[in-house]
Amino acid sequence: MGEYYSKQAFTAVVALYNDAGVTESTDSQTIVRVANSLQRTGESQKAISLLQSALDTRAQDGSLYLGLSDIYKQQGNASKAAELERQGLSFISGKSN
């Protein structure tokens, strides 16, 4: 999947995701890449759902919050994006509340 993502073959990434899905053992970087690919292929709501589902089991993973923040930024929801970015950065810096 990483090779397709680096080549910006987002449709191929989405196809792999549709075939294989995401499990608890899927690393966060892959989840963010799949969500980014979904968003770039016009499936923003699926991207949001994917990241929110991942956050259900990985509530302190800052990279997932930042990925979700990026999608909301691209949708024009600056306030939601800023809130998620703050949360993500707080986990990454180790200063979570």
Kinemage of the C-alpha trace (Angstrom):
@kinemage 1
@onewidth
@group {chain A} dominant
@subgroup {mainchain}
@vectorlist {calphas} color= white
{ca met a 1} P 0.000 0.000 0.000
{ca gly a 2} L 2.860 2.371 0.815
{ca glu a 3} L 4.188 2.132 -2.733
{ca tyr a 4} L 0.813 3.108 -4.214
{ca tyr a 5} L 0.482 5.961 -1.752
{ca ser a 6} L 3.949 7.329 -2.528
{ca lys a 7} L 3.057 7.259 -6.228
{ca gln a 8} L -0.189 9.086 -5.406
{ca ala a 9} L -2.216 6.172 -6.766
{ca phe a 10} L -5.015 6.925 -4.327
{ca thr a 11} L -7.608 4.856 -6.169
{ca ala a 12} L -5.341 1.800 -5.805
{ca val a 13} L -4.939 2.471 -2.082
{ca val a 14} L -8.718 2.675 -1.684
{ca ala a 15} L -9.129 -0.577 -3.638
{ca leu a 16} L -6.655 -2.340 -1.344
{ca tyr a 17} L -8.451 -0.947 1.699
{ca asn a 18} L -11.803 -2.144 0.349
{ca asp a 19} L -10.310 -5.624 -0.151
{ca ala a 20} L -8.299 -5.943 3.061
{ca gly a 21} L -9.882 -3.497 5.475
{ca val a 22} L -8.228 -2.144 8.603
{ca thr a 23} L -7.674 -4.233 11.706
{ca glu a 24} L -6.416 -3.541 15.205
{ca ser a 25} L -2.932 -4.474 14.008
{ca thr a 26} L -2.969 -1.915 11.181
{ca asp a 27} L -0.463 0.810 12.022
{ca ser a 28} L -1.615 4.404 12.394
{ca gln a 29} L 0.376 5.688 9.423
{ca thr a 30} L -1.436 3.234 7.146
{ca ile a 31} L -4.814 4.262 8.549
{ca val a 32} L -4.038 7.939 7.922
{ca arg a 33} L -2.853 7.136 4.380
{ca val a 34} L -6.029 5.179 3.635
{ca ala a 35} L -8.157 8.022 5.024
{ca asn a 36} L -6.212 10.557 2.967
{ca ser a 37} L -6.716 8.411 -0.134
{ca leu a 38} L -10.433 8.102 0.566
{ca gln a 39} L -10.687 11.860 0.912
{ca arg a 40} L -8.742 12.450 -2.312
{ca thr a 41} L -11.064 10.117 -4.217
{ca gly a 42} L -14.163 11.957 -3.029
{ca glu a 43} L -15.063 9.740 -0.094
{ca ser a 44} L -14.536 12.223 2.719
{ca gln a 45} L -17.262 10.790 4.928
{ca lys a 46} L -15.695 7.326 4.745
{ca ala a 47} L -12.328 8.874 5.606
{ca ile a 48} L -13.796 10.588 8.659
{ca ser a 49} L -15.552 7.390 9.742
{ca leu a 50} L -12.353 5.373 9.360
{ca leu a 51} L -10.332 7.751 11.523
{ca gln a 52} L -13.071 8.091 14.140
{ca ser a 53} L -13.338 4.293 14.367
{ca ala a 54} L -9.585 4.029 14.789
{ca leu a 55} L -9.724 6.627 17.559
{ca asp a 56} L -12.253 4.462 19.420
{ca thr a 57} L -9.452 1.997 20.141
{ca arg a 58} L -6.474 4.376 19.948
{ca ala a 59} L -7.744 7.431 21.767
{ca gln a 60} L -4.259 8.759 22.524
{ca asp a 61} L -2.807 8.467 19.009
{ca gly a 62} L -1.980 12.009 17.993
{ca ser a 63} L -1.368 11.152 14.335
{ca leu a 64} L -4.979 9.992 13.938
{ca tyr a 65} L -6.259 13.296 15.328
{ca leu a 66} L -3.986 15.196 12.949
{ca gly a 67} L -5.178 13.127 9.997
{ca leu a 68} L -8.787 13.846 10.923
{ca ser a 69} L -7.927 17.514 11.366
{ca asp a 70} L -6.526 17.663 7.828
{ca ile a 71} L -9.741 16.285 6.376
{ca tyr a 72} L -11.852 18.808 8.253
{ca lys a 73} L -9.523 21.610 7.077
{ca gln a 74} L -10.004 20.509 3.481
{ca gln a 75} L -13.762 20.511 4.010
{ca gly a 76} L -13.586 24.083 5.289
{ca asn a 77} L -14.452 23.264 8.907
{ca ala a 78} L -11.676 25.303 10.501
{ca ser a 79} L -12.983 25.187 14.075
{ca lys a 80} L -13.307 21.386 14.152
{ca ala a 81} L -9.901 21.080 12.444
{ca ala a 82} L -8.272 23.345 15.030
{ca glu a 83} L -9.804 21.418 17.933
{ca leu a 84} L -8.563 18.084 16.555
{ca glu a 85} L -5.142 19.535 15.777
{ca arg a 86} L -4.779 20.756 19.374
{ca gln a 87} L -5.748 17.310 20.668
{ca gly a 88} L -3.348 15.545 18.327
{ca leu a 89} L -0.435 17.810 19.147
{ca ser a 90} L -1.074 17.459 22.871
{ca phe a 91} L -0.773 13.659 22.594
{ca ile a 92} L 2.309 13.881 20.418
{ca ser a 93} L 4.022 16.290 22.811
{ca gly a 94} L 2.966 14.232 25.819
{ca lys a 95} L 0.902 17.025 27.336
{ca ser a 96} L -2.556 15.477 27.072
{ca asn a 97} L -5.203 16.496 29.570
